[in-house]
Structure formats: structure tokens, C-alpha cells
Amino acid sequence: MISLWGEAASPREVNASRVTAATGKEEAIQVVTDLLWWSAAHGYDADDVLDAAQARFEAGL
């Protein structure tokens, strides 16, 4: 996932593959899912975690 972040942070090539973009999206979904499972296993409410993450994202943190 970290390597995909590097690709997303840099300008995309004109011939960027849709398969790569789809794979990146699926990997991002899997990471979020894994973090939600971890949060639940440690007693955190998934909605609270997602709300906090969304707020930080929107604030640019």
C-alpha cells in the first residue's frame, strides 16, 4: 500500500493503467477494512474512528 501511495502522490503518466487504479482502490479498501477490524478488536467504535479520520482528511492533516 505504501508503494501505491507514492504512485498516487506523484503525477500520473498519460498511459496509466485502469487496472492499476482499480487495484489501488481495492487495496485501499482492504487497508481500511483491516483498520476497522483492528479498531473493533481494541474496543473502538468503527463510526467514531471513521468520523475522526474523515475530519482529519478534510482538515488536510
C-alpha positions in Angstrom: 0.0 0.0 0.0 2.8 2.4 0.8 4.2 1.9 -2.7 0.8 2.7 -4.1 0.7 5.9 -2.1 4.0 7.0 -3.7 2.4 6.5 -7.1 -0.6 8.5 -6.2 1.4 11.3 -4.7 3.4 11.8 -7.9 2.0 13.0 -11.2 0.4 10.2 -13.2 1.6 9.2 -16.6 -0.8 9.7 -19.6 -0.8 5.9 -20.1 -1.7 5.0 -16.5 -3.5 1.7 -16.4 -7.1 1.4 -15.2 -6.2 -2.0 -13.8 -3.5 -0.3 -11.6 -6.1 2.3 -10.4 -8.6 -0.4 -9.7 -6.0 -2.5 -7.8 -5.1 0.6 -5.8 -8.7 1.2 -4.9 -9.2 -2.4 -3.8 -6.0 -2.3 -1.7 -7.1 1.0 0.0 -10.5 -0.6 0.8 -8.7 -3.6 2.3 -6.5 -1.4 4.4 -9.5 0.5 5.8 -11.3 -2.8 6.4 -8.3 -4.2 8.3 -8.0 -1.0 10.4 -11.7 -1.2 11.3 -11.3 -4.8 12.4 -8.3 -3.8 14.5 -10.3 -0.9 16.0 -13.2 -3.2 16.9 -10.8 -5.7 18.4 -9.4 -3.0 20.7 -12.8 -1.7 21.7 -13.1 1.3 19.5 -16.4 2.2 17.7 -16.0 2.0 13.9 -18.2 5.0 13.3 -16.1 7.2 15.7 -12.9 6.1 14.1 -14.2 6.8 10.6 -15.6 10.2 11.7 -12.3 11.2 13.2 -10.4 10.0 10.1 -12.7 11.9 7.8 -12.4 15.1 9.9 -8.6 14.8 9.7 -8.7 14.2 6.0 -10.9 17.2 5.4 -8.6 19.3 7.5 -5.6 18.3 5.4 -3.8 16.6 8.3 
